[in-house]
Amino acid sequence: PELEKEDLFDYKKGIVRNNHGKVTSSILNTNTNSLDTKGGLYVSGWLKRGPSGIIGTNISDAKDTVASILFDLKNGNLFNDDD
């Protein structure tokens, strides 16, 4: 099924839904019992945690997101969706 923007963006928190920077939807995958991830889509900074923090906080966010990208690259999951 096609995702609506509400599935990816949490308007209450002002963030793109994510798990360590990897974009997720609000749809629960019953096979994995976790939120579906969107292959190849990652966020950092304010899109990841909301409008707060300073440059140092953004650097920490970026490192966390890069770790997710490298993990997915190493495991061949960089462009794979869970759905």
Salt bridges, closest charged atoms under 4 A:
ASP61 OD2 - ARG49 NH1 2.35
ASP64 OD1 - HIS20 ND1 3.12
ASP64 OD2 - LYS48 NZ 2.68
ASP72 OD2 - LYS22 NZ 2.89
ASP81 OD2 - LYS38 NZ 3.93
ASP83 OD2 - LYS38 NZ 2.74
